[in-house]
Protein backbone atom coordinates (compact mmCIF):
# COMPACT_ATOMS: atom_id res chain seq x y z
CA UNK A 1 0.00 0.00 0.00
CA UNK A 2 2.74 2.43 0.90
CA UNK A 3 4.16 2.28 -2.61
CA UNK A 4 0.82 3.14 -4.24
CA UNK A 5 0.08 5.97 -1.83
CA UNK A 6 3.58 7.42 -2.29
CA UNK A 7 3.29 7.24 -6.08
CA UNK A 8 -0.13 8.93 -6.16
CA UNK A 9 0.07 11.42 -3.30
CA UNK A 10 3.58 11.44 -1.82
CA UNK A 11 5.15 9.80 1.21
CA UNK A 12 3.64 12.40 3.55
CA UNK A 13 0.18 10.85 2.94
CA UNK A 14 1.00 7.23 3.80
CA UNK A 15 0.30 7.57 7.52
CA UNK A 16 -3.11 9.17 6.92
CA UNK A 17 -4.10 6.52 4.38
CA UNK A 18 -3.16 3.76 6.81
CA UNK A 19 -4.92 5.47 9.73
CA UNK A 20 -8.21 5.46 7.83
CA UNK A 21 -7.96 1.76 6.99
CA UNK A 22 -7.00 0.87 10.55
CA UNK A 23 -9.94 2.86 11.91
CA UNK A 24 -12.45 1.56 9.38
CA UNK A 25 -11.63 -2.15 9.21
CA UNK A 26 -8.56 -2.93 11.27
CA UNK A 27 -6.92 -3.77 7.92
CA UNK A 28 -9.36 -6.66 7.38
CA UNK A 29 -10.28 -7.15 3.71
CA UNK A 30 -13.38 -9.09 4.68
CA UNK A 31 -14.68 -6.63 7.30
CA UNK A 32 -18.44 -6.06 7.10
CA UNK A 33 -20.45 -3.73 9.30
CA UNK A 34 -23.53 -5.68 10.33
CA UNK A 35 -25.66 -2.61 10.98
CA UNK A 36 -24.82 -0.49 7.91
CA UNK A 37 -23.68 -3.13 5.42
CA UNK A 38 -20.42 -1.26 4.70
CA UNK A 39 -17.62 -3.58 3.69
CA UNK A 40 -13.95 -4.02 2.89
CA UNK A 41 -10.76 -2.32 3.98
CA UNK A 42 -12.35 1.12 4.04
CA UNK A 43 -15.99 0.16 4.57
CA UNK A 44 -17.50 1.05 1.22
CA UNK A 45 -21.15 1.97 1.61
CA UNK A 46 -23.13 0.47 0.10
CA UNK A 47 -20.94 -2.57 -0.26
CA UNK A 48 -22.22 -3.07 -3.81
CA UNK A 49 -20.18 -0.08 -5.04
CA UNK A 50 -16.97 -1.96 -4.19
CA UNK A 51 -16.19 -4.00 -7.34
CA UNK A 52 -13.90 -6.39 -5.47
CA UNK A 53 -14.01 -9.65 -3.59
CA UNK A 54 -13.83 -9.46 0.19
CA UNK A 55 -10.79 -11.68 0.50
CA UNK A 56 -7.04 -11.51 0.07
CA UNK A 57 -7.41 -11.84 -3.72
CA UNK A 58 -9.50 -8.65 -3.74
CA UNK A 59 -7.17 -6.61 -1.51
CA UNK A 60 -5.38 -4.84 -4.36
CA UNK A 61 -8.70 -4.01 -6.01
CA UNK A 62 -10.02 -2.63 -2.71
CA UNK A 63 -6.90 -0.51 -2.30
CA UNK A 64 -7.20 0.88 -5.83
CA UNK A 65 -10.88 1.68 -5.26
CA UNK A 66 -10.02 3.38 -1.97
CA UNK A 67 -7.30 5.58 -3.43
CA UNK A 68 -9.49 6.63 -6.36
CA UNK A 69 -12.33 7.45 -3.97
CA UNK A 70 -10.01 9.50 -1.74
CA UNK A 71 -8.61 11.42 -4.70
CA UNK A 72 -12.05 12.17 -6.16
CA UNK A 73 -13.76 13.11 -2.90
CA UNK A 74 -11.03 14.63 -0.71
CA UNK A 75 -8.07 15.30 -2.98
CA UNK A 76 -5.60 13.36 -0.82
CA UNK A 77 -5.42 11.02 2.19
CA UNK A 78 -4.56 13.76 4.69
CA UNK A 79 -7.71 15.69 3.81
CA UNK A 80 -9.69 12.46 4.12
CA UNK A 81 -8.14 11.68 7.52
CA UNK A 82 -8.88 15.19 8.75
CA UNK A 83 -12.51 14.69 7.73
CA UNK A 84 -12.60 11.24 9.36
CA UNK A 85 -11.28 12.58 12.64
CA UNK A 86 -13.91 15.31 12.69
CA UNK A 87 -16.86 13.11 11.68
CA UNK A 88 -15.72 9.57 12.58
CA UNK A 89 -16.47 8.26 9.10
C-alpha angles and dihedrals in degrees: 000000000000091000093054094046092048092049094049103034110006134261092282089071099053096088093051093048091051093045091058093050092046091050095044103043111355085246091296113146091200097048114137126181106225095204101044102024092232112151148187135030093322100025102250110208118237094024090218091073090065105088093199141090117256095237140078091281089060096047096097091048090050091050092050091049090049095051092047090049092049092049094048097043106031107013094234142009095263092057089048092050091049089053091046092052091051097045104021093233 
